[in-house]
Amino acid sequence: MFLDAMTGGDGAGEAYAFVPYNYGPMSVQIYSDLEDLVSEGLVEEAPVQGQSWSRYLATQEGMQAGKELMSRQPSDHAAQRLYRIKKEVASKTFKALLEDVYDRYPEYAANSVFRRDA
């Protein structure tokens, strides 16, 4: 959502206010949207052993809803753009993603606990 908002998308990313946090940009509003998606059965929360955070994964219903949305929308629609961003993000390691974000938007590294290689 951050990359969508920062690259001038007219999608949902603009609905979130991002601030520099431990690992780059963070928006508290995203968590209430995730909770809504979980309650609708479109996403499931998967706790990460030994961590205080969870992963969020699309359920089968969520995947089907996404496919239906993508098939109904023109190629330049927000859903297509978000899918391209998702593919870009998923192709990188966490470290590579953070370094890319910090290179492009250094102000979001201000409060980071992530230490870059010299």
N, C-alpha and C positions, 0 to 999 in steps of 0.2 A: 504494500500500500504506500509505503514511503517512496519507493522509486516511481510509482505512478504519479504521485503528487508532485514530486520534484522534476519530472520530465514533462510537465505541462498537460498531463492527462486530464480529461474531464470526468474521470471515473470516481469511484468511491474513495480513493486515496486522498482526495481533497477534503473529505469529511473529517479527517483526523488531524489533530494538532500534535506535531512531533517535537520532542525535546531531546537534547543530548542526555544519554544515560549510560549505564555500565558497559553496554556493548553497542553503542551507536544510537541511532534514532529510536525513540520509543513513544508510543501513544497509549494512554490508559483507555481511550474510547474503544480500541480494538477488542479489549477483553470482554466488554459487554456484548459486542457483536458476536464474538466467539461463543459466549454463553447462550445467546439466542440460537445460533446455529446448532449447538449441542442439543438444546431443548427441542428443536425441530427435527432432530434425528439426521441432520445433514452432515454433521461433523462429530467425531468422538474425541474425547480427551484421553490421552495416554500418558500417565505419570512416568517420569524418567527415574529409574532406580538411583537412589543416592543424591538426587537433585531436588530443589524446591520448585522446579518448573516442570511443565508438561509439554508434550507434543500434541498437536491437533491434526487429525487425519480425516479426510473425507470418508464418509460411509459409502456403501453401495448406492444408497438413495441420493446422497450428495453428489456422487460421480454422475449418476443418471441425470439429475437436475442440471448439473453443469453442462453435460453433453447436449441436453435439450435446449438450453439457453444459447449455447454456441451455434447450434444448427439453425436457430431462428434469427440470428442477428447478422447484419451486414459485416463484411470483413474489416471495416474500419471502426467497428463498435468497441466500446470499453471492454467488453468481455474478451474480445480477441487480443486487445492490447495487454490486458492483465494476464492472459494466458502466455503471451510472449515473455512478459516480465517473469512470470513464474518459472518458465523453462530456463531463462537466463540464470535466475537465482539458484535453481535446483542443480544446475550444471557445475556450480562452484563449491569448493569446500567452504566451511564457515570462515576460516582464516582468509581465504581469497575474497570472499564476499565482503568481509569487514574492511580489508585493505582497499578494495575497489570503492566502497562507500566513503571511506575516510579520504581517499585520494580525490574523489569527486566533490565531496561535501565535508571539508575538514572541520567545520564548526560543530559537526555532530560527533567528533572525537574528543571534545572538550572534557567530558566526564568519564571517559572510557577506562576500564580496568584492563583492557586488552593491550598488550605490549607488542609493538611491531618489531620485526627483525631490523637491526641496524644495517 
